[in-house]
Amino acid sequence: MRALVAMSGGVDSSVAAALMLEAGHEVVGVTLKQWVGPGGAMPVAGCCTVADAEDARMVAGRLGIPYYVLDYVDEFRAAVVDAFASEYAAGRTPNPCVECNRRVRFRALLARTDELGCDVLVTGHHVRVRRDEAGYHLLRARDREKDQSYVLHMLGQRELAATEFPVGEMTKTAVRERAAALGLRTAAKPDSQDLCFVGAAGYRDFLRNGYPAAAEPGPIVDTTGAVVGSHRGTIDFTIGQRRGLGVALGGRRYVVAIRPGSRTVVIGSEDDLLASGCEVEGATFVAGRPPAYAKVSVQLRYRSRSVPATMEPLGGDRWNVRFSEPQAAVAPGQAAVFYDGVEVLGGGTIGRATGRG
């Protein structure tokens, strides 16, 4: 079997490539070039940096496999970066890693799998896949601390049939130990935590410099509508934020709503932040259809715990989700991912919180 391995320059994809070789497969390594800065400079922070590409190339050389860099800068800018700015301008809190996987990475890599005469796509994501008579099932990783199923909830039967995730059954410690035993330069490399396109200054400065219309000043009000301060742009805020509000009212205050039409930020108490549910839009399901049951668990942020909930159809790809107990910081724009135990059922984007306050 000929495998196309997506090599990010990190330890997980390095070991994924090595494991496929050890299993007797022919391996081709690729890195997607997704972002360049002003003047064509490659990013120096986050993933997809010059150093990452060099690490991937060196690992490929160590393993003795061919390696290519594929240019997807234009596709990434349109599908992920411009959308990221638009979402913030609309008062939402987007997850660009979800959109990258949904709109660019897997679409591009699966197309290149065929073009390069490969039989399967391989990535270093920490997830697992199981197959039975009902089809393919996407599962949380063995190492729950490194589980990445939240950002891959959009994968369906076609993608899972054509993709393997060799490190999904391994702990991160075991991955690093295997890399060290193989003499791979990525064995002790830290995991990337930053967005590839925002740079060291952070996303707020990135948006102000590149999308100034998204950063216009406006008022800060309390839940009665009284003006209590002002801000430099709604892009500085997200639902649930407590620090950096720029106002002192006595007692803790949180961002409970963002109204982009009037450029207004609403702050309130912790009780004002609680929501009994949310509406989810753009939902897709791993099986190609929603579950036959209404009781699920839902994860509302990448590193949050999942909570029991019920889901009801609203028509089309929209669902009403009700939590078993009120949840704080339910942020429009974030993904809501549905689980049944360790199995990913699917997910979509939070359109709005319901039953708040």
Secondary structure, DSSP 8 states (H G I E B T S, - for coil): -EEEEE--SSHHHHHHHHHHHHTT-EEEEEEEE----GGG---SSSSS-HHHHHHHHHHHHHHT--EEEEE-HHHHIIIIIHHHHHHHHTT----HHHHHIIIIIHHHHHHHHHHTT-SEEE---SEEEEEETTEEEEEE-SSGGG--GGGGTT--HHHHHTEE-GGGGS-HHHHHHHHHHTT-TTTT-----S-TTT-TT-HHHHHHHH-GGG---EEEE-TTS-EEEEES-GGG--TT--TT-S---SS--EEEEEETTTTEEEEE-HHHH-EEEEEEEEEEETTSS--S-SEEEEE-STTS--EEEEEEEEETTEEEEEEEEEES---TTSEEEEEETTEEEEEEEEEEEES--
